[in-house]
Structure formats: structure tokens, C-alpha cells
């Protein structure tokens, strides 16, 4: 039980994220399982999280922050179509690498959640900047962002649910899907 004094909210949430990703589902993370993995009792968790709902919200924030970091890293130094292609591949890799927390990152934040709202706005602003480099701004860019997200989420959701069982290269299917979407939206 010596770990307790070193615990803080961030460590508790990171452990929960790791557990969810290892199990492939956020539902695998209960307060009891989390406490056991940290070698503490459940009441000690309440020093760091208020409830299971609070824990899952913390996991959502952590997931969105990680996704933003992955997208930023993938697009560093790129503009226009190469940036969008890199973003698509980074999104897919994030979803595949984080099957437990990825589903937490797709829901729009509640209007009263300032922290998640700010992260969502940061993501939208990053996307608007990238789409502007291919000539799309305003509502046209927002529609393109929605479509892009739907394409990426659709493919990765089918992939993680083992929806592609043919012996055909998934990477090539993904590349072609992204290219077809970008061709249609950017008219290149």
C-alpha cells in the first residue's frame, strides 16, 4: 500500500486509460479493478476521483489530449493534402492503439463542460487551419471536417470490430478511401 502517497489524479486516470486500452473497452475499468491495480482500497480512490463518471470524464479528457497530440505531431511541417493524409493515418493509428479510450473521444462535449469544450474547439481550429490550406473555409470547411471524421471513424470502427476479414490489404483500402474523399471534397 506504499504507492498511495505517490498517487494523484493524473496517475489514477493514466492507470485507468492503460487498463481500458489493454482490455479494449472502457467498461473493463471499474473502481474496484482500478483500486486493485493500484494496490489501494476503493475509498482511497475518492481522494482523486469523485465517481466512476468522474473517472470516465477524466479518461475522456486524457484521450482527447492524446489524440490532439498525435494529430499535431503527424501534421507538423505539412500543409494541404499531405497534412490531411497524415492526419487520417494518425487518427486511424490512434484508434487502433487505444481501443479502450478511442470511443470516449468521439462524443461531442456537453455544453457546460468547459474543459472538453476547449479541447474540442482546439481540434476544430486545427482542422480549420489545415482545410484552409486546400481552399476550404467557413461552412464548407466544417462540412468537410464532418465528412472526414465520418470516413475515418467508419473505417476504424469496422476495422476494430474485425469487420474486414478478406485477405485484402486494409492499409490500401484505407489509403484509397481517404484519397477518394479528399478528391471529392477538394476537387483535385
ABEGO torsion letter per residue (X at the ends): XAAAAABBAAAAAAAAAAAAAAAGBAAABBAAAAAAAAGBBAAAAAAABABAAAAAAAAAAAAAAAAAAAAAAAABGBBEAAAAAAAAAAAAAAAAABAAAAAAAABBBBAABAAAAAAAAAAAAAAAAAAAAAGBBEAAAAAAAAAAAAAAAAAAAAAAAGABABBBBAAAAAAAAAAAAAAAAAGX
